[in-house]
Amino acid sequence: MGDVLEIRWHGRGGQGAKTAALLLGEAASAAGKHIQAFPEYGPERMGAPVLAFNRISDEPIMVHCHVSSPRIIVVLDPTLIRTGSVTAGAPEDAVYVVNTHLSPSEMRKKLGVSAGKVFTVDATQISLDCLGRAIPNTPMIGALIRATGLMKLEDFISDTRRKLEKKFGSKPGIVEGNIKAIERAYQEVKGE
């Protein structure tokens, strides 16, 4: 598959994993990349474990299947780490971005990984502060961008602002709250 970057999102229904994958994919597409952004469908009920995926490449993406060996893993709900599926298929040099108040070294132990990079940010608290609700998806994208350098933060914010204004035009607090959450997580993410 060459230089196709694969990302796997782990969350629970209602945390916005699917939306995060779509927002990231659309921003990468606007930047001229070839993308795929899709969820894994199952029992989509509030609180049920859900997966979403991205593929990003400079060349057309010819594979159309489940992401099984992601180089980047984003965890919106750290309780999912106990299932063991978070690290499944990840290469030794994977990058983990986890929503937690714990330090990267504490999270590395919980993940059971000795190599790769681990980043943590308290996206739930950021979303509560900025949006008044525990929806950690947009702050996690800010943390992901900082951790990986995947794209310029300004480009992502510009693209996301347009999409959110289109969807929530009459509710500017939602748009600005999400932008503030993205920027704050970008600043607060820690890694090792």
PAPADO-228731 format. One record per residue (C-alpha): x, y, z; residue in three letters; residue number from 1. Coordinates in Angstrom, 1 decimal. Each point is the difference from the previous one (the first is absolute). Layout:
{X: X | Y: Y | Z: Z | aa: ala | i: NUM}
...
//
This chain:
{X: 0.0 | Y: 0.0 | Z: 0.0 | aa: met | i: 1}
{X: 3.0 | Y: 2.3 | Z: -0.2 | aa: gly | i: 2}
{X: -0.3 | Y: 3.3 | Z: 1.9 | aa: asp | i: 3}
{X: -3.6 | Y: -0.3 | Z: 1.2 | aa: val | i: 4}
{X: -0.4 | Y: 1.2 | Z: 3.5 | aa: leu | i: 5}
{X: -2.6 | Y: -2.0 | Z: 2.0 | aa: glu | i: 6}
{X: -1.7 | Y: 1.3 | Z: 3.1 | aa: ile | i: 7}
{X: -2.3 | Y: -2.0 | Z: 2.3 | aa: arg | i: 8}
{X: -2.4 | Y: 1.8 | Z: 2.4 | aa: trp | i: 9}
{X: -1.3 | Y: -1.7 | Z: 3.1 | aa: his | i: 10}
{X: -3.0 | Y: 1.5 | Z: 1.8 | aa: gly | i: 11}
{X: -3.5 | Y: -0.6 | Z: 1.3 | aa: arg | i: 12}
{X: -3.2 | Y: 1.0 | Z: -1.7 | aa: gly | i: 13}
{X: -0.7 | Y: 3.7 | Z: 0.6 | aa: gly | i: 14}
{X: 3.7 | Y: 1.0 | Z: 0.4 | aa: gln | i: 15}
{X: 0.3 | Y: 1.0 | Z: -3.7 | aa: gly | i: 16}
{X: 2.6 | Y: -2.5 | Z: -1.3 | aa: ala | i: 17}
{X: -1.8 | Y: -0.2 | Z: -3.4 | aa: lys | i: 18}
{X: -0.3 | Y: 3.7 | Z: -0.2 | aa: thr | i: 19}
{X: 3.7 | Y: 0.5 | Z: 0.9 | aa: ala | i: 20}
{X: 1.1 | Y: -2.4 | Z: -2.8 | aa: ala | i: 21}
{X: -2.3 | Y: 1.8 | Z: -2.5 | aa: leu | i: 22}
{X: 1.2 | Y: 3.5 | Z: 1.0 | aa: leu | i: 23}
{X: 3.7 | Y: -1.1 | Z: -0.2 | aa: leu | i: 24}
{X: -0.6 | Y: -1.7 | Z: -3.3 | aa: gly | i: 25}
{X: -1.8 | Y: 3.0 | Z: -1.5 | aa: glu | i: 26}
{X: 2.7 | Y: 2.4 | Z: 1.1 | aa: ala | i: 27}
{X: 2.7 | Y: -2.2 | Z: -1.4 | aa: ala | i: 28}
{X: -1.9 | Y: -0.2 | Z: -3.3 | aa: ser | i: 29}
{X: -0.3 | Y: 3.8 | Z: -0.1 | aa: ala | i: 30}
{X: 3.8 | Y: 0.1 | Z: 0.4 | aa: ala | i: 31}
{X: 0.3 | Y: -2.1 | Z: -3.2 | aa: gly | i: 32}
{X: 0.4 | Y: -3.5 | Z: 1.6 | aa: lys | i: 33}
{X: -1.8 | Y: -3.2 | Z: -1.0 | aa: his | i: 34}
{X: -2.0 | Y: -1.2 | Z: 2.9 | aa: ile | i: 35}
{X: -2.4 | Y: -2.6 | Z: 1.4 | aa: gln | i: 36}
{X: -2.0 | Y: 0.7 | Z: 3.2 | aa: ala | i: 37}
{X: -2.4 | Y: -2.6 | Z: 1.2 | aa: phe | i: 38}
{X: -1.5 | Y: -1.6 | Z: 3.1 | aa: pro | i: 39}
{X: -0.3 | Y: -3.7 | Z: 0.8 | aa: glu | i: 40}
{X: -3.7 | Y: -0.6 | Z: 0.4 | aa: tyr | i: 41}
{X: -1.3 | Y: -2.2 | Z: 2.8 | aa: gly | i: 42}
{X: -2.5 | Y: 0.7 | Z: 2.8 | aa: pro | i: 43}
{X: 0.1 | Y: 3.8 | Z: -0.1 | aa: glu | i: 44}
{X: -1.5 | Y: 0.8 | Z: 3.3 | aa: arg | i: 45}
{X: 1.0 | Y: 2.6 | Z: 2.5 | aa: met | i: 46}
{X: 3.0 | Y: -1.3 | Z: 1.9 | aa: gly | i: 47}
{X: 0.7 | Y: -3.0 | Z: -2.2 | aa: ala | i: 48}
{X: 3.6 | Y: -0.4 | Z: -1.2 | aa: pro | i: 49}
{X: 0.5 | Y: 1.4 | Z: -3.6 | aa: val | i: 50}
{X: 2.8 | Y: 0.2 | Z: -2.4 | aa: leu | i: 51}
{X: 0.7 | Y: 2.5 | Z: -2.8 | aa: ala | i: 52}
{X: 2.9 | Y: 0.1 | Z: -2.5 | aa: phe | i: 53}
{X: 1.9 | Y: 2.3 | Z: -2.2 | aa: asn | i: 54}
{X: 2.4 | Y: -0.7 | Z: -2.9 | aa: arg | i: 55}
{X: 1.9 | Y: 3.0 | Z: -1.3 | aa: ile | i: 56}
{X: 2.4 | Y: 0.0 | Z: -3.0 | aa: ser | i: 57}
{X: 1.6 | Y: 2.1 | Z: -2.7 | aa: asp | i: 58}
{X: -1.0 | Y: -2.6 | Z: -2.5 | aa: glu | i: 59}
{X: -3.4 | Y: -1.6 | Z: -0.7 | aa: pro | i: 60}
{X: -0.9 | Y: -2.6 | Z: 2.6 | aa: ile | i: 61}
{X: -0.9 | Y: -3.4 | Z: -1.6 | aa: met | i: 62}
{X: -0.7 | Y: -2.0 | Z: 3.0 | aa: val | i: 63}
{X: -3.6 | Y: -0.1 | Z: 1.4 | aa: his | i: 64}
{X: 0.0 | Y: -2.1 | Z: 3.2 | aa: cys | i: 65}
{X: 0.2 | Y: 0.2 | Z: 3.7 | aa: his | i: 66}
{X: 3.1 | Y: 1.8 | Z: 1.5 | aa: val | i: 67}
{X: 1.9 | Y: -2.8 | Z: 1.8 | aa: ser | i: 68}
{X: 3.5 | Y: 1.5 | Z: 0.4 | aa: ser | i: 69}
{X: -0.4 | Y: 3.6 | Z: 0.9 | aa: pro | i: 70}
{X: 3.1 | Y: 2.2 | Z: 0.5 | aa: arg | i: 71}
{X: -2.1 | Y: 2.4 | Z: 2.1 | aa: ile | i: 72}
{X: -2.5 | Y: -1.0 | Z: 2.6 | aa: ile | i: 73}
{X: -2.3 | Y: 2.6 | Z: 1.6 | aa: val | i: 74}
{X: -1.9 | Y: -1.1 | Z: 3.2 | aa: val | i: 75}
{X: -2.9 | Y: 2.2 | Z: 0.9 | aa: leu | i: 76}
{X: -1.0 | Y: -2.2 | Z: 3.0 | aa: asp | i: 77}
{X: 3.0 | Y: -1.4 | Z: 2.0 | aa: pro | i: 78}
{X: -2.2 | Y: -2.7 | Z: 1.6 | aa: thr | i: 79}
{X: 0.2 | Y: -1.8 | Z: -3.4 | aa: leu | i: 80}
{X: 3.7 | Y: -0.7 | Z: 0.6 | aa: ile | i: 81}
{X: -1.1 | Y: -2.8 | Z: 2.4 | aa: arg | i: 82}
{X: -1.4 | Y: -2.0 | Z: -2.9 | aa: thr | i: 83}
{X: 3.4 | Y: -0.4 | Z: -1.7 | aa: gly | i: 84}
{X: -1.3 | Y: 0.9 | Z: -3.4 | aa: ser | i: 85}
{X: 1.5 | Y: 3.5 | Z: 0.0 | aa: val | i: 86}
{X: 3.5 | Y: -1.2 | Z: -0.7 | aa: thr | i: 87}
{X: -1.0 | Y: -2.9 | Z: -2.3 | aa: ala | i: 88}
{X: 1.8 | Y: 0.1 | Z: -3.3 | aa: gly | i: 89}
{X: 2.0 | Y: 3.1 | Z: 0.9 | aa: ala | i: 90}
{X: 3.6 | Y: 0.0 | Z: -1.2 | aa: pro | i: 91}
{X: 2.7 | Y: 0.4 | Z: 2.6 | aa: glu | i: 92}
{X: 0.5 | Y: 3.7 | Z: -0.9 | aa: asp | i: 93}
{X: -3.7 | Y: 0.9 | Z: 0.2 | aa: ala | i: 94}
{X: -1.1 | Y: 3.4 | Z: 1.3 | aa: val | i: 95}
{X: -2.7 | Y: -0.1 | Z: 2.7 | aa: tyr | i: 96}
{X: -2.1 | Y: 3.1 | Z: 0.9 | aa: val | i: 97}
{X: -2.1 | Y: -0.7 | Z: 3.1 | aa: val | i: 98}
{X: -2.7 | Y: 2.1 | Z: 1.7 | aa: asn | i: 99}
{X: 1.0 | Y: -0.2 | Z: 3.7 | aa: thr | i: 100}
{X: 1.3 | Y: 2.1 | Z: 2.9 | aa: his | i: 101}
{X: 2.8 | Y: -2.5 | Z: 0.4 | aa: leu | i: 102}
{X: 3.6 | Y: 0.8 | Z: -1.1 | aa: ser | i: 103}
{X: 1.4 | Y: -1.6 | Z: -3.2 | aa: pro | i: 104}
{X: 2.2 | Y: -2.3 | Z: 2.1 | aa: ser | i: 105}
{X: -2.9 | Y: -1.2 | Z: 2.1 | aa: glu | i: 106}
{X: -2.1 | Y: -0.6 | Z: -3.2 | aa: met | i: 107}
{X: 2.9 | Y: -1.9 | Z: -1.6 | aa: arg | i: 108}
{X: -0.1 | Y: -2.5 | Z: 2.9 | aa: lys | i: 109}
{X: -3.8 | Y: -0.4 | Z: -0.3 | aa: lys | i: 110}
{X: 0.3 | Y: -0.5 | Z: -3.8 | aa: leu | i: 111}
{X: 2.8 | Y: -2.5 | Z: 0.6 | aa: gly | i: 112}
{X: 2.3 | Y: 1.4 | Z: -2.7 | aa: val | i: 113}
{X: 3.7 | Y: 0.7 | Z: 0.3 | aa: ser | i: 114}
{X: 0.7 | Y: 1.5 | Z: -3.4 | aa: ala | i: 115}
{X: -1.8 | Y: 2.6 | Z: -2.1 | aa: gly | i: 116}
{X: -1.3 | Y: 3.3 | Z: 1.3 | aa: lys | i: 117}
{X: -2.7 | Y: 0.7 | Z: 2.5 | aa: val | i: 118}
{X: -1.9 | Y: 3.3 | Z: 0.3 | aa: phe | i: 119}
{X: -2.6 | Y: 0.9 | Z: 2.6 | aa: thr | i: 120}
{X: -2.5 | Y: 2.9 | Z: 0.3 | aa: val | i: 121}
{X: -3.0 | Y: 0.4 | Z: 2.2 | aa: asp | i: 122}
{X: -2.4 | Y: 0.5 | Z: -2.9 | aa: ala | i: 123}
{X: -3.1 | Y: -0.7 | Z: 2.1 | aa: thr | i: 124}
{X: 0.8 | Y: 2.9 | Z: 2.4 | aa: gln | i: 125}
{X: 0.8 | Y: 2.2 | Z: -2.9 | aa: ile | i: 126}
{X: -3.3 | Y: -0.8 | Z: -1.7 | aa: ser | i: 127}
{X: -1.9 | Y: 0.6 | Z: 3.3 | aa: leu | i: 128}
{X: 1.8 | Y: 3.4 | Z: 0.4 | aa: asp | i: 129}
{X: -0.5 | Y: 1.1 | Z: -3.6 | aa: cys | i: 130}
{X: -3.2 | Y: -1.6 | Z: -1.0 | aa: leu | i: 131}
{X: -1.8 | Y: -0.9 | Z: 3.2 | aa: gly | i: 132}
{X: -0.2 | Y: -3.6 | Z: -1.0 | aa: arg | i: 133}
{X: 2.3 | Y: -3.0 | Z: 0.1 | aa: ala | i: 134}
{X: 0.6 | Y: -0.4 | Z: -3.7 | aa: ile | i: 135}
{X: 3.7 | Y: -0.5 | Z: -0.4 | aa: pro | i: 136}
{X: 0.2 | Y: -0.4 | Z: -3.8 | aa: asn | i: 137}
{X: 1.1 | Y: 3.5 | Z: -1.1 | aa: thr | i: 138}
{X: 2.6 | Y: 0.5 | Z: 2.8 | aa: pro | i: 139}
{X: 1.4 | Y: -3.4 | Z: -0.9 | aa: met | i: 140}
{X: 0.6 | Y: 1.2 | Z: -3.6 | aa: ile | i: 141}
{X: 1.9 | Y: 3.0 | Z: 1.3 | aa: gly | i: 142}
{X: 2.2 | Y: -2.3 | Z: 2.1 | aa: ala | i: 143}
{X: 0.4 | Y: -2.4 | Z: -3.0 | aa: leu | i: 144}
{X: 1.2 | Y: 2.8 | Z: -2.3 | aa: ile | i: 145}
{X: 2.5 | Y: 1.2 | Z: 2.6 | aa: arg | i: 146}
{X: 1.3 | Y: -3.5 | Z: 0.7 | aa: ala | i: 147}
{X: 0.4 | Y: -1.0 | Z: -3.6 | aa: thr | i: 148}
{X: 0.5 | Y: 3.2 | Z: -2.0 | aa: gly | i: 149}
{X: -2.5 | Y: -1.5 | Z: -2.4 | aa: leu | i: 150}
{X: -1.1 | Y: 3.4 | Z: -1.3 | aa: met | i: 151}
{X: 0.2 | Y: 3.7 | Z: 1.0 | aa: lys | i: 152}
{X: -2.4 | Y: 0.8 | Z: 2.9 | aa: leu | i: 153}
{X: -1.1 | Y: 3.1 | Z: -1.8 | aa: glu | i: 154}
{X: -1.1 | Y: -2.0 | Z: -3.1 | aa: asp | i: 155}
{X: -1.9 | Y: -2.4 | Z: 2.1 | aa: phe | i: 156}
{X: -1.7 | Y: 2.7 | Z: 2.0 | aa: ile | i: 157}
{X: -0.9 | Y: 2.0 | Z: -3.2 | aa: ser | i: 158}
{X: -1.6 | Y: -3.1 | Z: -1.6 | aa: asp | i: 159}
{X: -1.8 | Y: -1.1 | Z: 3.2 | aa: thr | i: 160}
{X: -1.3 | Y: 3.5 | Z: 0.7 | aa: arg | i: 161}
{X: -1.7 | Y: 0.1 | Z: -3.5 | aa: arg | i: 162}
{X: -1.5 | Y: -3.4 | Z: 0.6 | aa: lys | i: 163}
{X: -1.3 | Y: 0.8 | Z: 3.5 | aa: leu | i: 164}
{X: -1.4 | Y: 3.4 | Z: -1.1 | aa: glu | i: 165}
{X: -1.9 | Y: -1.8 | Z: -2.8 | aa: lys | i: 166}
{X: -1.4 | Y: -2.5 | Z: 2.5 | aa: lys | i: 167}
{X: -0.5 | Y: 2.2 | Z: 3.1 | aa: phe | i: 168}
{X: -0.2 | Y: 3.5 | Z: -1.6 | aa: gly | i: 169}
{X: -2.7 | Y: 1.2 | Z: 2.3 | aa: ser | i: 170}
{X: 2.0 | Y: -1.3 | Z: 3.1 | aa: lys | i: 171}
{X: 3.3 | Y: 1.9 | Z: -0.2 | aa: pro | i: 172}
{X: 0.9 | Y: -1.2 | Z: 3.6 | aa: gly | i: 173}
{X: 0.3 | Y: -3.5 | Z: -1.3 | aa: ile | i: 174}
{X: 2.4 | Y: 1.0 | Z: -2.8 | aa: val | i: 175}
{X: 2.2 | Y: 2.2 | Z: 2.3 | aa: glu | i: 176}
{X: -0.1 | Y: -2.6 | Z: 2.8 | aa: gly | i: 177}
{X: 1.3 | Y: -2.7 | Z: -2.3 | aa: asn | i: 178}
{X: 2.7 | Y: 2.3 | Z: -1.4 | aa: ile | i: 179}
{X: 1.1 | Y: 0.9 | Z: 3.5 | aa: lys | i: 180}
{X: 0.0 | Y: -3.6 | Z: 1.0 | aa: ala | i: 181}
{X: 2.2 | Y: -1.0 | Z: -3.0 | aa: ile | i: 182}
{X: 2.5 | Y: 2.8 | Z: 0.7 | aa: glu | i: 183}
{X: 0.1 | Y: -0.7 | Z: 3.7 | aa: arg | i: 184}
{X: 0.7 | Y: -3.7 | Z: -0.5 | aa: ala | i: 185}
{X: 2.7 | Y: 0.8 | Z: -2.5 | aa: tyr | i: 186}
{X: 1.7 | Y: 2.1 | Z: 2.7 | aa: gln | i: 187}
{X: -0.6 | Y: -2.4 | Z: 2.9 | aa: glu | i: 188}
{X: 0.9 | Y: -3.4 | Z: -1.5 | aa: val | i: 189}
{X: 3.1 | Y: -1.7 | Z: 1.5 | aa: lys | i: 190}
{X: 2.1 | Y: -2.7 | Z: -1.5 | aa: gly | i: 191}
{X: 2.9 | Y: -2.4 | Z: 0.5 | aa: glu | i: 192}
//
